Amino acid sequence: MVDALETCSETDASTTFTVKENNIFVWNGVLTEPALIENIAQTAAAHMGYICQQEQKPVPVGFIGALQNVKINSLPQIGDVLDTFITVKHQIFNATIIEGKISVKDTCMATCEMKIFISE
């Protein structure tokens, strides 16, 4: 659910993803809500993977633990390019809290706060 990691810093990352007709989350020509959450989660995973690769550490497995303040404004259509941006807000032990935002052509499609647990 990520085509490219566009930017990555210690606390932020952005990705792009093009909605294709054969995506399992496409229904009646639009990308459904679970896909938007998954896209944010996979952007966070790409961020963690890139950081670990740069530090020559193994990439851990993460799990979505909780969602808060989920706001879905609109659903992307087939052919839309999702620009997804995440910011790490807090990192405590094996829990990371991120804020995520998905836009299509500068229109905010979805936002949320996500708690991700890292497997030891």
N, C-alpha and C positions, 0 to 999 in steps of 0.2 A: 504493500500500500504506500510505498515511497519509490519514486523513480530516481530522484537525485538528492543528495545532501548538498545544499547550495552554500550554506555558511555554518560555521561551528566555532564557538569559543568555549571558555570554561563554563559559562552559565547559560548560553543561548545557542539555538540551532534553528535553521530553516531548511525546509525541503519542498520539493515540487512533486506532484502526482497528477497524471492525466486520467480522467475517468473514462474507462473503456466499456463498451457494451457487454463484453463477456465477464465482467467483474461479478463475483457471486453476491455482492451487496447491491447491485443495480436492480431496481424494481420499477417497472413502467417508465423507463427512461431517466430515472433519477437515482443518485447514490443515497442510500438510506442512512438513518441516524447512527446505527452501530458502526458503520464504515467511517463516519467522521471521528468517532471516539477512537477507533482502531488506528486511523491515520495519525492522530495526535500521539497515541502510545508508540507507534512505530517511529515517529519523528524523535521521540525521547530515546528510543532504543538506538536509533542511528547516532544520536548525540553521544550516548554512553559508549557505543562501539567505537566511534571515532576517537574519543578521548582515551579509551583503553588501548587502542592500537598505537596511538602516539606515545603512550607511556610504556608500551611493550608489556601490557598486562593482559591476562585472559579476560574475555568479555563475559560478564555474569548474565544470568537469566533474570529477567524482571517480570513481575506480575502486577496487573492493575489491582490495587487494594480498595480504592474508593474514588468516587467522583463527587465533586461539589460544584455548585453554581454553573451547571450545564445550561447553556443557552444556544438553541438551534434557531437561527434566523431564517434560513432557507436551505434547500437541498440542491446540491450541484447536479447538473445534467451531463449526459454523455458528451464527451469532448471538452468539458471544462477542465482547466488546469488549477489544481488546488495549491495555494501557497500557504504552507503551514509553518508557524513560528512557535517555538517553546522557550520558556525561561524557567530555569531552576530557581525556585523561591527559597526552599529549605532542604537541607540534607542532614538527617539525624539517624545515626547508626545505619540500619539497612533500609530506611525509608527515605524516599525522595519525593518532594512535593513540587509539581510543576504547574505553570499556567500555560495553556495552549490556545492558539487562535488559528482559524482557517479562513482564508480569504480567496475569492475568485474575482479577478480584475478589480482589486481594491474594495470589493464589497464583502463585509464580514459575514461569513456563513455560520460560524459556530465558535464558541469559546467555552472553556471549562478549566477547573482546577482538578488535578489528578494526583492521587497518592500512589506511588509505585514502590513495591517492596522488591528488594534485590535478594535473590537466593544466595546463601553462603556456600 
